[in-house]
Amino acid sequence: MHFIRQLRKVEISSNVSKISKHSFENCVLLSQVEFSNKSNLRYIEKNAFCCSRFHNISIPSSVIYFGPFSFKQSGFQVTFQPQSKLQLIDKYAFADSSIQTITIPQKVAKIGQGVFQNCLCLENVFFDDTYYHNNRFVFSYHLDVLTE
């Protein structure tokens, strides 16, 4: 499916509950990802957006899982819609990406190994209220600011 790499914009409808493995991997021209206001998306699986170059993405509140390497080597900023249900950010989800700031939603119970590995632009990681799981492998570089 070579044509998919030419995508510039993607609109995810409300009937989509999962973005499967490798769905938009290497879509270097992809600059815009939009979700339905009534999104039922629950899972963003392994390598779903790996090596994509969109600038911003607002994750629907219905998403509960980011798979391994789901946003690896991507160029973007991520935000979460209010009342996010995200519970698990799996290993290396944002590794090697150009993410600068992120607020981890309150319901996240686990962050996998190396989630922010080699994120050289990462300056701020904020935690929404309570965060219980501490994994020393999440960051491979020193962060200047780490606050609540």
C-alpha positions in Angstrom: 0.0 0.0 0.0 2.5 2.5 -1.1 -0.1 5.2 -1.8 -0.9 5.6 1.9 2.5 7.2 2.4 1.3 10.1 0.2 -1.4 11.1 2.7 -1.4 14.7 3.9 -4.6 14.7 6.0 -6.5 12.0 7.9 -9.9 12.2 9.4 -10.8 9.4 11.8 -14.5 8.8 12.0 -16.5 8.0 15.2 -16.9 4.3 14.2 -13.2 3.6 14.4 -12.2 2.0 17.7 -8.6 1.0 16.9 -5.8 2.4 14.8 -4.0 -0.9 13.8 -0.3 -1.7 13.8 1.7 0.3 11.2 -1.4 2.1 9.8 0.2 5.5 9.2 3.9 4.5 9.6 6.3 6.4 7.4 3.6 8.9 6.3 6.1 11.7 6.1 3.7 14.0 4.3 1.0 13.6 6.8 0.5 17.0 8.4 -2.9 16.8 9.9 -4.8 14.1 11.9 -8.3 14.9 13.0 -10.7 12.8 15.1 -14.5 13.0 15.2 -16.0 15.0 18.0 -17.8 11.8 19.1 -14.7 9.6 18.8 -14.9 6.0 20.0 -11.2 5.4 19.4 -9.8 3.2 22.2 -6.5 1.8 20.9 -3.5 3.3 19.1 -1.5 0.2 18.3 2.2 -0.6 17.7 3.9 1.8 15.2 0.6 3.3 14.3 2.1 6.8 13.6 5.8 5.9 13.7 7.9 8.2 11.5 5.0 10.5 10.7 5.5 14.3 10.6 2.2 15.9 11.7 2.6 19.0 13.9 -0.1 18.6 16.5 -2.4 15.9 17.6 -5.3 16.1 20.1 -6.0 12.6 21.4 -9.7 11.8 22.0 -10.7 11.3 25.6 -11.9 7.7 24.7 -8.3 6.4 24.0 -7.1 4.0 26.7 -3.9 2.6 25.2 -0.8 3.7 23.2 1.0 0.7 21.8 4.8 0.2 21.7 6.5 2.7 19.3 3.1 4.2 18.4 4.6 7.7 17.9 8.3 6.8 17.6 10.4 9.2 15.5 7.4 11.5 14.9 7.5 15.2 14.8 4.5 16.7 16.7 3.1 18.0 20.0 0.5 15.9 21.7 -2.4 17.1 23.8 -5.2 15.1 25.4 -8.9 16.1 25.3 -10.5 16.7 28.8 -11.4 13.6 30.9 -8.8 11.5 29.1 -9.3 7.7 29.8 -5.7 6.9 28.8 -4.4 4.2 31.1 -1.2 2.7 29.5 1.5 4.3 27.5 3.5 1.3 26.3 7.3 1.0 25.8 9.1 3.5 23.5 5.8 5.1 22.5 7.4 8.5 21.9 11.1 7.4 21.6 13.2 9.5 19.2 10.3 12.0 18.6 10.5 15.8 18.6 7.9 16.2 21.4 8.7 19.2 23.6 6.1 19.2 26.3 3.5 16.7 27.5 0.9 16.4 30.3 0.4 12.8 31.3 -3.4 12.3 32.0 -4.6 11.5 35.5 -5.8 7.9 34.7 -2.4 6.7 33.3 -1.5 3.8 35.6 1.7 2.7 33.7 4.3 4.2 31.5 6.5 1.6 29.8 10.3 1.5 29.4 11.9 4.1 27.3 8.8 6.0 26.5 10.8 9.3 26.0 14.1 7.7 25.0 16.2 10.0 22.9 13.6 12.8 22.9 16.2 15.5 22.7 13.7 18.3 22.4 11.7 17.2 25.5 11.7 20.0 28.0 8.6 19.5 30.2 6.7 16.5 31.5 3.7 17.4 33.6 1.6 14.9 35.5 -2.1 15.5 35.9 -2.9 15.0 39.6 -1.7 11.6 40.8 0.8 9.3 39.1 1.8 6.1 40.8 4.1 4.1 38.5 7.8 5.1 38.6 10.0 3.6 35.9 13.6 4.7 35.8 13.9 3.7 32.1 11.2 6.2 31.0 13.8 9.0 30.4 17.2 8.5 28.9 18.2 12.2 29.1 18.0 14.6 32.0 15.0 16.9 32.0 15.3 20.5 33.1 11.8 20.7 34.4 9.6 17.9 35.8 6.6 19.1 37.8 3.1 18.2 38.8 
